[in-house]
Amino acid sequence: MNVLHSTSHSRHVLKLISLFRSSPKFRHLKRNVTSSIENSGGNVFSNSTASISIKAARDGVDTAVVEDEGPKLRKFLVFEGHRAPFGATVRDGGVNFAIFSANAVSATLCLISLSDLHENIVTELIFLDPLTNKTGDVWHVHLKGDFKDMLYGFKFDGSFSPEEGHYYDPSQIVLDPYAKAVISKEDFGVLGPDDNCWPQMACMIPTSDDKFDWEGDSVLKYPQRDLIIYEMHVRGFTQHESSRAEFPGTYLGVVEKLDHLKELGINCIELMPCHEFNELEYYSYNSVLGDYKVNFWGYSTVNYFSPMTRYSSAGTRNCGRDAINEFKLLVREAHKRGIEVLMDVVFNHTAEGNEKGLTLSFKGVDNSVYYMLAPKGEFYNYSGCGNTFNCNHPVVRQFILDCLRYWVTEMHVDGFRFDLASIMTRSSSLWDAANVFGSPVKGDLLTTGTPLSSPPLIEMMSNDPILRHVKLIAEAWDAGGLYQVGTYPHWHIWSEWNGKYRDIVRQFIKGTDGFSGTFAECLCGSPDLYQEGGRKPWNSINFVCAHDGFTLADLVTYNEKHNLANGEDNNDGENHNNSWNCGQEGELASISVKKLRKRQMRNFFLCLMVSQGVPMIYMGDEYGHTKGGNNNTYCHDNYINYFQWDKKEESSSDFFRFCRLMTKFRHECESLGLNDFPTAERLQWHGHAPGTPDWSKTSRFVAFTLIDSVKHEIYIAFNASHLPVTITLPERPAYRWEPIVDTGKPAPFDFLSGDLPERDTAIKQYSHFLEANLYPILSYSSIILTLSPVDDNT
């Protein structure tokens, strides 16, 4: 979520909070569910009468309800339980429930059948005794019985005092933060009963039968320098009718199209948020398009352990277990094709908003622990979305570690991209050395939210025996103004979305003066940002476009944002995009302008593929997807955000071919994914003549050669000027330069692949230049030539 370059969805949580529907209250009892005590030491909850229900009522706790015409209550043996692990865990012939809440005075486990969930009925209540069902700040209970089609949640009672940071409400059922699946609505974008945007949610109870056949899957463990990352949206990838997917908009739909990614040369996908979120969070009528706005991107998490159930073809079937298995199947099938899977995770805020927001989970469990609060209980808003997750609190950081380990060990993901990751470096509420390190340090008292040079959470993740071996990528800024690109705490492990690369490359390619030197740094992996701190080129995730901001096609088509479709009078989204429309605004343009736009798209893509560091492509850019100049499409579940497979097929002989061949070229070249920054022994800079680079402010030409063990040597040049130029190539006795790429030429001659029938003819057309060690470059064009031995017979 790039808040520095797009307002994204950040203001809409507060703007639309009044439209949210609160979680429904559950019906009052018609018949008490009570218990009797057996010699076994457990409590059997049934329809019999005993003193426990009387005690509960006297203490002001709601007793369970069940309809007279409903099914017969099930019997559960109730035991003290164990304080660990957190969540619902199958053990000892039953299920153990354990949850942290330091400030609650009472806790109740709510069991809800699938059928009762939709009727807002609690099937059974299990009251937890603070004397026997609590250890320290952990409430726990162990049950044995029939859990078929049964879900769970918790009720907590305690102080409702926002000024002290507490929001306890015993009438509300809240989600277990450690729940492995969350059940609510069946279908994406469909309202709940009574047109409710927020129908009651409940948690899946695991069973001993929960198994998945990984078929021998193991992590791929690619060196990060070898990756080509593809940022994608699960629903958007196959929801368009032209995908012809059997399961459009789902994890299985992605599986159906994995071969497209393989053809494109992708070996790593970065999934936009797949944790459980509510797409109806922004639900409101959009008079501009005549449809409804939704939270399409998903940067507003409800539960971090649960995969988004409405991204699965199974939906809530089997209480969410099938959705878990569908996500696993996606990971397994991606690994079979040599594609790693990264998750975009949002540990900077949740869907609960501020004091005016909902109580769904963390707020009702222990608000003062999970959120960063001011002394009078106000929510800090470093995320721009109403609240800030209290990441460096000891309990919260352990929660984050447990969650990430789960996705690595149980779901087999290969790493994570952390949205607004700078928030994870800020000090927690009530920060001091004692609650972090166990002992006070003189002068160490910090105000809440202060950036830390060695944040405990980042240190723990970086040294964790599991997490330190997966990819960890930071979006190194937040909405509070903290910008850490190049300075993010890293322990030599963390990489960063290099926002400076994006800005500089956009400026240079469109012909802005004064960027030739910094553009050269970008080509080398941004050593100005990463070398001094001991990091490598692969710590830079290079990108030109991402989910927020212009697509690649729109970057060369629009000077200004065109966000009217968002229904906010074009006031949302970033105003400074470093874009250039090539002479005319919008898609209706002259033939010459359209040709220039195609050149510029090829220039940007070529730059990504020849830069040291890790290139990242945004979904749809490989065929030139347009969003009509909308640079903030967070709210559109329609063609604006859908990958349009028919358009991809139309461009298969044009831009998609170019992209496919460029990724292949990068994979083939040993020198385009170096483990360290290139030195003068390998890289030489050139100008219009060999060895004479021009770093002046007016220079719009950058060229260099790279020694390559596979291609011998590579010559790459960028002419971002409006004027053509004829360059002199470096002399290499007994070798000749062969043109491979020239973005100034129309397809298919923009890339002279070995299987191109007219390849030899195209090369001969430039033979008189090459024999003189010259090459002509059009304006706004880039070239790649490789060195080949001279054949004595020619």
Beta strands, then each sheet from edge to edge (+ up, - down):
strand 1: 34-37
strand 2: 43-46
strand 3: 76-79
strand 4: 87-91
strand 5: 94-100
strand 6: 106-113
strand 7: 124-128
strand 8: 134-135
strand 9: 138-145
strand 10: 150-157
strand 11: 160-161
strand 12: 166-167
strand 13: 182-183
strand 14: 202-204
strand 15: 229-232
strand 16: 268-271
strand 17: 275-277
strand 18: 284-286
strand 19: 291-293
strand 20: 301-307
strand 21: 340-345
strand 22: 415-418
strand 23: 471-474
strand 24: 495-497
strand 25: 540-543
strand 26: 614-618
strand 27: 683-686
strand 28: 701-708
strand 29: 712-719
strand 30: 725-728
strand 31: 735-742
strand 32: 774-777
strand 33: 781-789
sheet 1: 1+ 2- 3+ 9- 5+ 4-
sheet 2: 1+ 2- 3+ 9- 8+
sheet 3: 7+ 6- 10+ 14- 13+
sheet 4: 11+ 12-
sheet 5: 15+ 16+ 21+ 22+ 23+ 24+ 25+ 26+ 15+
sheet 6: 17+ 20-
sheet 7: 18+ 19-
sheet 8: 27+ 28- 29+ 33- 31+
sheet 9: 30+ 32-
end
